[in-house]
Amino acid sequence: MRLITARGLLPALLALAMAATACAPQEPTPSADSTSSAACAPGELPTEVPGKLTVGTDKPAYAPWFQDDDPASGKGFESAVAHAVAEELGYGKDQVVWQTVPFNNSFAPGDKTFDFDINQISISDARKQAVDFSSGYYDVRQAVVALKKSRYATAKSAAELRGAKLGAQVGTTSLDVIDETIRPGERPAVFQKNDYAKSALRGGQVDAIVVDLPTAFFITSAEVPEATVVGQFAATTGQKEQFGLVLDKGSALTPCVTRAVDGLRADGTLAALEKRWLSDAVDVPVLT
């Protein structure tokens, strides 16, 4: 009879264990897609109000992002995007509840009373410290607006604007463009709302204001026709600026909303909505 030594016993036991493991039925590992599909069951999300989708935005709700200060209409780029996302999530137009949320409050720290907010809010690492973002639904460029009679109306570069008194809405990327690109180290005029910035431009308190390009078109065509779009800034060579939907930090809805936005981009819906509502934002000279 052959005796198994301690040295020979360990390999034998390991072999037996491996064989048993190989023969035992294995629990399937759920894929990210299957988990996401179950969590994002249409119309059954853990929303603020069961069976409803609460969407926040500021008031007034400006064109071309909204029309007639009525976010619920589905008219205007962001209203249309919000309703398209809602439909992807399984919520019809009559199940979407709109809520007024001031711009800066939407991405400030603290619990949110909306499911997502849509209000031309640029995705940034700093804001991600306090809130979640969906993937981007619009690629942004910033533009300069000045009165046609202003000597800055014909500026071709950021350098030519450095003598101007400039303004922008507080907390926006437009303000960052002034601080970082046009007049570093010099304090611009800061406004709580774009309405105040437009009034300051019209009244001569500032020489020019910086806003996103579609807003610049609307200002010059419908609100301050005596103004012109001086030019736009080129997209950066690094990470492009995008508007994203804002959600509560750690929201269970973030993966579902992101998947909805990605689906709308992939199937051409976002491009079609942009063409319909923001078609004027082309052929503007780039400021060097």
Secondary structure as the mmCIF struct_conf table of DSSP 4:
data_model
#
loop_
_struct_conf.conf_type_id
_struct_conf.id
_struct_conf.beg_label_comp_id
_struct_conf.beg_label_asym_id
_struct_conf.beg_label_seq_id
_struct_conf.end_label_comp_id
_struct_conf.end_label_asym_id
_struct_conf.end_label_seq_id
HELX_LH_PP_P HELX_LH_PP_P1 ARG A 2 THR A 5
HELX_RH_AL_P HELX_RH_AL_P1 ALA A 6 CYS A 23
BEND BEND1 ALA A 24 ALA A 24
HELX_LH_PP_P HELX_LH_PP_P2 PRO A 25 SER A 31
HELX_RH_AL_P HELX_RH_AL_P2 ALA A 32 ALA A 39
TURN_TY1_P TURN_TY1_P1 CYS A 40 CYS A 40
TURN_TY1_P TURN_TY1_P2 PRO A 42 GLY A 43
BEND BEND2 LEU A 45 LEU A 45
BEND BEND3 GLU A 48 VAL A 49
TURN_TY1_P TURN_TY1_P3 PRO A 50 GLY A 51
STRN STRN1 LEU A 53 THR A 57
BEND BEND4 LYS A 59 PRO A 60
TURN_TY1_P TURN_TY1_P4 ALA A 63 TRP A 65
BEND BEND5 PHE A 66 GLN A 67
TURN_TY1_P TURN_TY1_P5 ASP A 68 ASP A 69
HELX_RH_3T_P HELX_RH_3T_P1 PRO A 71 SER A 73
BEND BEND6 GLY A 76 GLY A 76
HELX_RH_AL_P HELX_RH_AL_P3 PHE A 77 GLU A 88
TURN_TY1_P TURN_TY1_P6 LEU A 89 GLY A 90
HELX_RH_3T_P HELX_RH_3T_P2 LYS A 93 GLN A 95
STRN STRN2 VAL A 96 THR A 100
HELX_RH_AL_P HELX_RH_AL_P4 PHE A 103 SER A 106
TURN_TY1_P TURN_TY1_P7 PHE A 107 PHE A 107
BEND BEND7 ALA A 108 GLY A 110
BEND BEND8 THR A 113 ASP A 115
STRN STRN3 PHE A 116 ASP A 117
BEND BEND9 ASN A 119 GLN A 120
HELX_LH_PP_P HELX_LH_PP_P3 ILE A 121 ILE A 121
STRN STRN4 SER A 122 SER A 122
HELX_LH_PP_P HELX_LH_PP_P4 ILE A 123 ILE A 123
TURN_TY1_P TURN_TY1_P8 ASP A 125 ALA A 126
HELX_RH_3T_P HELX_RH_3T_P3 ARG A 127 GLN A 129
TURN_TY1_P TURN_TY1_P9 ALA A 130 ALA A 130
STRN STRN5 VAL A 131 ASP A 139
STRN STRN6 GLN A 142 LEU A 147
TURN_TY1_P TURN_TY1_P10 LYS A 148 LYS A 149
BEND BEND10 SER A 150 SER A 150
TURN_TY1_P TURN_TY1_P11 ARG A 151 THR A 154
BEND BEND11 SER A 157 ALA A 158
HELX_RH_3T_P HELX_RH_3T_P4 ALA A 159 LEU A 161
TURN_TY1_P TURN_TY1_P12 ARG A 162 GLY A 163
BEND BEND12 ALA A 164 ALA A 164
STRN STRN7 LEU A 166 GLN A 169
TURN_TY1_P TURN_TY1_P13 VAL A 170 GLY A 171
BEND BEND13 THR A 172 THR A 172
HELX_RH_AL_P HELX_RH_AL_P5 THR A 173 VAL A 177
HELX_RH_PI_P HELX_RH_PI_P1 ILE A 178 ILE A 182
BEND BEND14 ARG A 183 ARG A 183
TURN_TY1_P TURN_TY1_P14 PRO A 184 GLY A 185
BEND BEND15 GLU A 186 GLU A 186
STRN STRN8 ALA A 189 PHE A 191
BEND BEND16 GLN A 192 LYS A 193
HELX_RH_AL_P HELX_RH_AL_P6 ASN A 194 GLY A 203
TURN_TY1_P TURN_TY1_P15 GLY A 204 GLY A 204
BEND BEND17 GLN A 205 GLN A 205
BEND BEND18 ASP A 207 ASP A 207
STRN STRN9 ALA A 208 ASP A 212
HELX_RH_AL_P HELX_RH_AL_P7 LEU A 213 PHE A 218
HELX_RH_PI_P HELX_RH_PI_P2 ILE A 219 GLU A 223
TURN_TY1_P TURN_TY1_P16 PRO A 225 GLU A 226
STRN STRN10 ALA A 227 PHE A 233
HELX_LH_PP_P HELX_LH_PP_P5 ALA A 234 THR A 236
BEND BEND19 THR A 237 GLN A 239
HELX_LH_PP_P HELX_LH_PP_P6 LYS A 240 GLU A 241
STRN STRN11 GLN A 242 ASP A 248
TURN_TY1_P TURN_TY1_P17 LYS A 249 GLY A 250
TURN_TY1_P TURN_TY1_P18 ALA A 252 LEU A 253
HELX_RH_AL_P HELX_RH_AL_P8 THR A 254 ALA A 266
TURN_TY1_P TURN_TY1_P19 ASP A 267 GLY A 268
HELX_RH_AL_P HELX_RH_AL_P9 THR A 269 TRP A 277
BEND BEND20 LEU A 278 LEU A 278
TURN_TY1_P TURN_TY1_P20 SER A 279 ASP A 280
BEND BEND21 ASP A 283 ASP A 283
HELX_LH_PP_P HELX_LH_PP_P7 VAL A 284 PRO A 285
STRN STRN12 VAL A 286 LEU A 287
#
